[in-house]
Amino acid sequence: MKRIFTLFAFVLGSMLFVACDKDNDGNSATDKPGGPNKEYILTLTTASVMEFEFEGGMGEIGYTLTEETRAHETPDTDIPTEHPLTGDSAADDEPDEKHPLPEVACEADWITDIAVSSKAVEFKVQPGAGQERESIITVSYEEQKFYVLVRQKGVATEYDVEFRANYLNGSYYGKLSTYGFNYYIILSDMGAESQNDTYGTQYRFDLYAGVSSIFEPIDYVPEGVYVFGECTPGTIDATQSYYLDANGNDMDLASATVTVTKDKIVAVVRMMNGKVHRVTYEGSLALDYLEPTAEDGVHSALTSDVDFNVTGGSINAYYRGDYFGKGVDVWFLHMVENTVGGYSGDYLMMDLMVDKSEGGYDNKDAFVGVYTKADHTTESYADHFAPGYMRVDYTQMHTWFVKGMKSENEAWAPFVDGNITITKEGDIFTITMDGIDDKGNKIQGSFSGTVIDYQNQAYDL
């Protein structure tokens, strides 16, 4: 099973390689072109896996470094402006030294002549040395990174174990409190109906990607290259990744590289005992367990419609930045009717998506507005809420109504459709809900109160 995983359980506590480095000409967060109010988004624009023949040759990694000005950081700017530093743009005619450049690192001595321009990273692959070989090129700008796997053909490589996986199972957990979007996958010969299943041979990898599956009807493992790291996009969390043999014995991994391409996953794993395993899976990248999970059921405990009216309640407002990877700010609000002598009464929680032009965390009223539900058909996510659902591990997520919290919950329900309206008069916020749960019961009412705690929980800044 997945070991030592931090969850936002639905309790009140949930409220709450440097070889080949290239000099970046001193560009930093404070002296980069455009001044300290500028932010840059690093994006890979070419394939994340590059194949070379035995003879070697030249390679090119394309990227964009997009400049973004945030309205709340520049008072005289009303809306964010974006300026891509590559493509058909006048900026491409400017000298490279005026552009912020990413840093590039690799460990292979057979990848040479690395050069960084404002449009691409160029490199040379030397002629082969016999066996197939591969290495990672890391391109980074400040806290952002992506990885490109360079593979060169050779004579057949011999591994201690060649394992063909027939099944891909697992779950998408979202961003949580990490820097990447979490996909937990199990490659096996017999399949896994849950994380508690330990039969057959299994390779378990805790992957972190830069792509979100929020609102998608089916979760797919994102294409890319994943290596051991610190839960940033393109990395594997070693503490949650391990091998299970056919007898149910587990073994930690010394190192691993997982390469995900269209309809294929290849993992090269070095075990703690020194043996190297090559794991191959071919098929759909759709990520799901083999039988229905918590996500597939109806979770409302209501037996009738709900009409609530709370005044004088307490509200907590947590700003989470682009928590869903949809280009909007997310405010997580949770509120309770009574905090005296233990929490009790009506309780609400909700994830609201707000246009970045509203000012982010600096604007404490940014979440005032009208919201409708978001789903996979939504084109612009501003002014939408994330409907409530139950994650595969039975954690309640996003937008919920709960009645009675002091000793035990009397009733609870995900708010899956309808409208949420938030207004403010003086210090009083009023949240009005008009919609339904996943049984079709009406959830209607209003909650008025003051914000007792603001927190900046953004991880994308």
Secondary structure, DSSP 8 states (H G I E B T S, - for coil): ---S-----SSGGGT---TT----TT--TTTSTT-TTEEEEEEE-S-SEEEE-TT-EEEEEEEEEEEEE-GGGSTT-SS-EEEESSSS-GGGGS-GGGS---EEEE--TTEEEEEE-SSEEEEEE----SB-EEEEEEEEETTEEEEEEEEE--B----SEEEEE-EEEEEEEE-TTSSSEEEEEEEESS--SSTT---S-EEEEEEEES---TT-SSEE---EEEEE-SSSTTEE-GGG-EEE-TTS-EEEEEEEEEEEETTEEEEEEEETTS-EEEEEEES--EE--SS--GGGS-----SS-EEEEEEEEEEEEEE-SSTTSSSSEEEEEEEEEE-TTS-EEEEEEEEEEE-GGG-GGG-TTTT-EEEEE--TT-S--TTEE---EE-TTS-EESSEEEE--SSS-SEEEE--EEEEEEEEETTEEEEEEEEE-TTS-EEEEEEEEEEEEEEE--S--
